[in-house]
Amino acid sequence: MAYFTKFGDFQFDVLREIGNIGAGHAATALSQLMQKSIDMKVPQVRIIPFDEVADCVGGAENVVVTVFLRVEGDSPGNMFFILDLDSAKHLLTQITGFNKEVEEWDELQISALHEVGNILTGSYLSSLADLTKLNLQPSVPGLAVDMAGAILSYGLYALGQTGDFALTIDTAFFEGNEQVKGNFFLIPDPESLPILFRSLGVPFDGDY
């Protein structure tokens, strides 16, 4: 966890800017998909140990909807976009006319959630690539509806190597009085985070 000691206000300002731009692009993509005006709450950006990721989404046993993928290229890592069930149901209601009282989701609705997650995750990754000028390529995203702990364990097993901390960007999108709460997690491979910072000209680790 030595990286945690390397973060000052400057580094966090950079991370917040990445979070703001990524969330803004995601809100625009969501607005186009739903054909409605979408407002965005200013994201909260944090660096946390990996074993605290599940706590950010209600605990390891909380059932969530997750899109996960592998980031390949200059700064590899794993990416997760996690929605709580109420947010997922609201999205489905707006996109497919889903009845919130129905517990089971059919193939069309699962496909719609997969596409939404793919679009939102892609928005964050594209923003990160644009800012850093790094080559960052996503793998084919996977989708799971399960307990958060099980999804994270399976996702990391399927995606491969991971680091021991996560960049978290928590935000909420609003359409009228309805809220869609999303949690974005970028879990860099060891040594990937310094590459991200240095690509932005931000001192990190031995650069001080």
C-alpha positions as CSV (number, residue, x, y, z in Angstrom):
1,M,0.0,0.0,0.0
2,A,3.0,2.3,-0.4
3,Y,1.2,4.2,-3.1
4,F,-1.2,5.7,-0.6
5,T,1.6,7.7,0.9
6,K,2.5,9.3,-2.5
7,F,-0.8,11.1,-3.0
8,G,-1.0,14.8,-2.3
9,D,-3.6,17.4,-3.2
10,F,-2.2,17.8,-6.7
11,Q,-2.6,14.0,-7.4
12,F,-6.1,14.0,-6.1
13,D,-7.0,17.1,-8.1
14,V,-5.9,15.2,-11.2
15,L,-8.0,12.1,-10.2
16,R,-11.0,14.3,-9.6
17,E,-10.7,15.9,-13.0
18,I,-10.5,12.5,-14.6
19,G,-13.6,11.5,-12.6
20,N,-15.5,14.7,-13.6
21,I,-14.7,14.4,-17.3
22,G,-15.4,10.7,-17.4
23,A,-18.7,11.1,-15.5
24,G,-19.7,14.0,-17.8
25,H,-19.1,11.9,-20.9
26,A,-21.1,9.1,-19.3
27,A,-24.0,11.5,-18.5
28,T,-24.0,12.6,-22.2
29,A,-24.0,9.0,-23.4
30,L,-26.8,8.1,-21.0
31,S,-28.8,11.2,-22.1
32,Q,-28.5,10.2,-25.7
33,L,-29.5,6.6,-25.0
34,M,-32.6,7.6,-22.9
35,Q,-33.4,10.6,-25.1
36,K,-33.8,12.7,-22.0
37,S,-31.9,15.4,-20.2
38,I,-29.6,13.8,-17.6
39,D,-28.0,15.8,-14.8
40,M,-24.9,14.6,-12.9
41,K,-23.7,15.0,-9.3
42,V,-20.1,15.9,-8.9
43,P,-18.2,12.6,-8.5
44,Q,-16.4,11.6,-5.3
45,V,-13.0,10.3,-6.1
46,R,-11.0,8.1,-3.7
47,I,-8.2,5.6,-3.6
48,I,-9.0,2.6,-1.4
49,P,-7.5,-0.9,-0.7
50,F,-9.0,-3.5,-3.0
51,D,-10.6,-5.4,-0.1
52,E,-12.8,-2.4,0.6
53,V,-14.3,-2.2,-2.9
54,A,-17.3,-4.4,-1.9
55,D,-18.1,-2.1,1.1
56,C,-18.5,0.8,-1.3
57,V,-21.5,-0.9,-2.9
58,G,-23.3,-2.1,0.2
59,G,-21.2,-5.0,1.3
60,A,-20.0,-8.3,-0.1
61,E,-23.5,-9.9,0.1
62,N,-25.4,-7.0,-1.5
63,V,-26.8,-8.0,-4.9
64,V,-25.7,-5.6,-7.7
65,V,-25.5,-5.3,-11.5
66,T,-21.9,-5.2,-12.7
67,V,-20.2,-4.7,-16.1
68,F,-16.5,-5.7,-15.9
69,L,-13.7,-5.6,-18.4
70,R,-9.9,-5.8,-18.8
71,V,-8.0,-2.7,-19.8
72,E,-5.1,-3.6,-22.1
73,G,-2.4,-1.3,-23.5
74,D,0.0,1.1,-22.0
75,S,-1.5,1.0,-18.5
76,P,-3.3,-2.3,-18.0
77,G,-5.8,-3.0,-15.2
78,N,-9.4,-4.1,-14.5
79,M,-12.5,-2.0,-14.7
80,F,-15.9,-2.5,-13.0
81,F,-19.1,-0.4,-13.3
82,I,-21.5,-1.4,-10.5
83,L,-25.2,-0.4,-10.2
84,D,-27.5,-1.1,-7.3
85,L,-30.7,-2.9,-8.2
86,D,-33.0,0.1,-7.9
87,S,-30.8,2.1,-10.3
88,A,-30.7,-0.8,-12.8
89,K,-34.5,-1.2,-12.6
90,H,-34.9,2.5,-13.3
91,L,-32.7,2.4,-16.3
92,L,-34.6,-0.6,-17.7
93,T,-37.9,1.2,-17.1
94,Q,-36.7,4.2,-19.1
95,I,-35.2,2.1,-21.9
96,T,-37.4,-0.9,-22.3
97,G,-40.6,-0.1,-20.3
98,F,-39.6,-2.7,-17.7
99,N,-42.0,-3.1,-14.8
100,K,-40.1,-2.4,-11.6
101,E,-42.4,-4.8,-9.7
102,V,-41.2,-7.8,-11.8
103,E,-38.3,-9.6,-10.1
104,E,-37.0,-11.7,-13.1
105,W,-35.2,-10.1,-16.0
106,D,-35.5,-11.5,-19.5
107,E,-32.8,-11.8,-22.1
108,L,-33.7,-8.4,-23.7
109,Q,-33.5,-6.6,-20.4
110,I,-30.2,-8.2,-19.5
111,S,-28.9,-7.3,-23.0
112,A,-30.0,-3.7,-22.4
113,L,-28.2,-3.5,-19.1
114,H,-25.1,-4.9,-20.7
115,E,-25.2,-2.2,-23.4
116,V,-25.8,0.6,-20.9
117,G,-22.8,-0.7,-18.8
118,N,-20.7,-1.0,-21.9
119,I,-21.5,2.6,-23.0
120,L,-20.9,4.1,-19.5
121,T,-17.7,2.1,-18.9
122,G,-16.5,3.0,-22.4
123,S,-17.1,6.7,-21.7
124,Y,-14.9,6.6,-18.6
125,L,-12.1,4.7,-20.4
126,S,-12.2,7.0,-23.5
127,S,-11.9,10.0,-21.2
128,L,-8.9,8.5,-19.4
129,A,-7.3,7.7,-22.7
130,D,-7.9,11.2,-24.1
131,L,-6.4,12.8,-21.1
132,T,-3.4,10.6,-20.7
133,K,-2.7,10.1,-24.5
134,L,-2.1,6.5,-23.5
135,N,-3.2,3.5,-25.6
136,L,-6.0,2.0,-23.4
137,Q,-8.1,-0.8,-25.1
138,P,-11.1,-2.5,-23.4
139,S,-11.7,-6.2,-23.6
140,V,-15.2,-7.5,-24.4
141,P,-17.2,-6.6,-21.3
142,G,-18.9,-9.2,-19.2
143,L,-22.1,-8.7,-17.1
144,A,-23.2,-10.3,-13.9
145,V,-26.1,-9.9,-11.5
146,D,-25.0,-11.4,-8.2
147,M,-23.6,-10.6,-4.7
148,A,-20.9,-7.9,-5.0
149,G,-18.2,-10.1,-3.3
150,A,-18.9,-13.0,-5.7
151,I,-18.8,-10.7,-8.8
152,L,-15.5,-9.1,-7.8
153,S,-13.9,-12.4,-7.1
154,Y,-15.1,-14.0,-10.3
155,G,-14.4,-10.9,-12.3
156,L,-10.8,-10.6,-11.2
157,Y,-10.3,-14.4,-11.7
158,A,-11.6,-14.1,-15.2
159,L,-9.7,-10.9,-16.0
160,G,-6.4,-11.9,-14.6
161,Q,-3.8,-10.0,-12.7
162,T,-4.8,-7.1,-10.5
163,G,-3.3,-4.6,-8.1
164,D,-4.1,-4.2,-4.5
165,F,-5.9,-0.9,-4.6
166,A,-8.6,0.8,-6.6
167,L,-9.4,4.2,-8.0
168,T,-13.1,4.7,-7.2
169,I,-15.4,7.3,-8.8
170,D,-18.8,7.4,-7.2
171,T,-21.4,9.5,-8.9
172,A,-25.2,9.8,-9.4
173,F,-27.1,10.7,-12.6
174,F,-30.5,12.4,-12.3
175,E,-33.4,12.3,-14.7
176,G,-36.2,14.4,-13.1
177,N,-36.5,13.2,-9.5
178,E,-35.1,9.7,-10.2
179,Q,-31.5,8.8,-9.4
180,V,-29.2,6.4,-11.0
181,K,-26.2,5.7,-8.7
182,G,-23.1,4.3,-10.3
183,N,-19.8,3.2,-8.9
184,F,-16.8,3.1,-11.2
185,F,-13.7,1.2,-10.1
186,L,-10.4,1.2,-11.9
187,I,-8.0,-1.4,-10.4
188,P,-4.6,-0.9,-12.0
189,D,-2.1,-3.6,-12.3
190,P,1.0,-3.1,-10.2
191,E,3.0,-0.1,-11.6
192,S,0.2,1.1,-13.8
193,L,-0.9,4.1,-11.7
194,P,2.6,5.8,-11.9
195,I,2.3,5.4,-15.7
196,L,-1.1,7.2,-15.6
197,F,0.3,10.1,-13.6
198,R,3.5,10.5,-15.5
199,S,1.6,10.6,-18.7
200,L,-0.1,13.7,-17.3
201,G,3.2,15.2,-16.2
202,V,2.2,14.7,-12.5
203,P,5.1,13.8,-10.2
204,F,4.6,10.4,-8.5
205,D,6.7,8.0,-6.4
206,G,10.4,8.5,-7.2
207,D,9.6,11.6,-9.3
208,Y,9.5,13.9,-6.3
